[in-house]
Amino acid sequence: MRYDFTTMRPGALPAGFSGEGWQLASVARHPRNTTAIKAVDSPDYHVAFPSICKAQSGDLLVVYREGFTHAVSEDPHDGKVALIRSTDGGRTWGERVIIMDGDDYDDRNAAIACALPACQQDAGAPTAQLLVCWDKWKPSKHRGAYAMLSDDEGHTWSAPIRLQPVEDVHTRSASLMLSDGHWLIPLAEGEGDGQAAYATILDPRTGQSEMIPITPVGDQNLADEVCVARAADGSLVALGRAVRDRYLWQTRSRDEGRTWETPWLSSIPSQYTPGDVIALDNGWLLCSFSFRERRNERLVLSKDHGETWEVENSIDVFDGTMAVGGDRSYPASVQIDADTIGTVLYETQAHPAGGAIYFVTSKLSEFDRAPVTALYAPMEGPAISRPAVTVALPPAAQEIRFRYRFTGRFGDAPNRLEVSLDDLTFAYQMGATPDRKGAINYVQASGLTANGEEHEAVGDWFDDGNEHELTLRRGAGGWTMSLDGHEQITAAGPEAPAAVTITAVRAGIAVYELEIA
């Protein structure tokens, strides 16, 4: 018995199915992206936090931090800013060049930006084409944010310019040249009552800077890494990492960064990790973000200047592996040509091991892929928190298999997919609790005979937005749940279950196929 929901028309549940909160709906179904290459291969050192831009010559430039650990070690020589270059659209990358290495501080969180030629000409700006910003850290606090300029596409750089007046701030995202030739440099944090996300306005002629709060000063939840891009309507759109909330916060400025609207939570899920936003040539905004707990990165579009984001139609950048645990993320993107987006991200371990900066290409035309019909629990609006759908099983059923994906709509943790055979329930859980200490990527069996057995999922990370296959198979020891062919957990259960029930627990889930044998 096989149900291919993609061949059905959107509407009510198909014949034989019952339940509340599920429907047949049009949902995206994108393939995995397999274009990733190692722009930086560092077998010995921790490499992280990359940023990318396209110079006026067409060269792609990436800056990143090279160091011993994710956070600063006690070694004062930890942390330096490196640059690599591609002259062929990202197919190959040259040797890394160290562009900043202070003796007494950890130089980190670098980001690179290129001024648009039209912006330079209209503003009468100096000849500097590139700006790199970064911050310095010494145990317990940041020790100032800095910028330096290049007028020869990154081959040489000006002396560092210290951004004033707040010292305990850090960088993350690319800067933006304003209409008057000044640079807007996104910063975050500060101390005590001064905590905020900031737009630092730098005059490249004088080196003078002014820090303007983007978020309410003292709101620690919003005082974290922020990115800014100019929408086609001329406004500046900012997206930021939240300390406690499970989505990127968002705000807007309509006066070149001098004042900002009261921030609100966007619909972009990015649990405790920053995003990156760029303006595309066609006027759309594109945000690259970590989908869940640094396991999966995705691209999402806004076609209305940031008013709404097409989360369900987001596309995968690069699926995470279990090789380095959770130290990966920080995607940043650039438009290479009319249909190509280049994205960099890192996946690494601490010294004396190492990792890589990956470069991935994505096609904008992928966003135009026609949606398909799926059995869908949307988890939005007034939807119930545990929508469940049930279908009867034939008496001799030995295997239930279905293909599904988490679409990106989430409520509060935990976020789970449950599959029940009468009173035996198998579950896969994704998502950390707000204190970030809750279990993620784990499986559980519970019911009258299973006693709540649970453990970390094996074989891969499954808490992402890619498509996966979940299988329940009857064997000598009972029923076994597998994910993408990896056996996870076995529990005794009914020999001839009457029905299978799929429950979405505070998560939007699309099921494309269901097969019962």
Salt bridges, closest charged atoms under 4 A:
ASP4 OD2 - ARG2 NH1 3.94
ASP59 OD2 - ARG85 NH1 3.35
GLU66 OE1 - ARG96 NE 2.95
ASP78 OD1 - ARG65 NH2 3.32
ASP101 OD2 - LYS80 NZ 3.86
ASP106 OD1 - ARG65 NE 2.99
ASP106 OD2 - ARG108 NH1 2.68
ASP107 OD1 - LYS136 NZ 2.62
ASP135 OD1 - HIS142 ND1 3.00
GLU167 OE1 - LYS141 NZ 3.33
GLU167 OE2 - ARG162 NH2 2.86
ASP180 OD1 - HIS182 ND1 3.14
GLU189 OE1 - HIS170 ND1 3.89
GLU191 OE1 - LYS141 NZ 3.48
ASP203 OD2 - HIS182 NE2 3.52
ASP203 OD1 - ARG205 NH1 3.53
GLU210 OE1 - ARG258 NH1 2.76
ASP224 OD1 - HIS170 NE2 4.00
ASP224 OD2 - ARG241 NE 3.71
GLU225 OE2 - HIS170 NE2 3.87
GLU225 OE1 - ARG241 NH1 2.58
ASP233 OD2 - ARG254 NH1 3.76
GLU256 OE2 - ARG230 NH1 2.73
GLU261 OE2 - ARG254 NE 3.59
GLU297 OE1 - ARG328 NH2 2.36
GLU307 OE2 - ARG252 NH2 3.18
GLU310 OE2 - LYS303 NZ 3.87
GLU312 OE2 - ARG409 NE 2.97
ASP319 OD2 - ARG32 NH1 2.35
ASP327 OD2 - HIS46 NE2 2.76
ASP327 OD1 - HIS70 ND1 2.99
GLU347 OE2 - ARG328 NH1 2.40
GLU366 OE2 - HIS30 ND1 2.86
GLU366 OE2 - ARG369 NE 2.52
GLU380 OE1 - ARG409 NE 3.80
GLU399 OE2 - ARG401 NH2 2.46
GLU399 OE1 - ARG473 NE 2.54
GLU418 OE1 - ARG386 NH2 2.77
GLU418 OE2 - ARG416 NE 3.14
ASP464 OD1 - HIS468 NE2 2.73
GLU467 OE2 - ARG29 NH2 2.75
GLU467 OE2 - ARG403 NE 2.84
GLU469 OE2 - ARG401 NE 3.53
GLU469 OE1 - ARG403 NH1 3.40
ASP484 OD2 - HIS468 ND1 2.71
GLU513 OE1 - ARG2 NH2 3.52
GLU513 OE2 - ARG29 NH2 3.39
GLU515 OE1 - ARG401 NH1 3.50
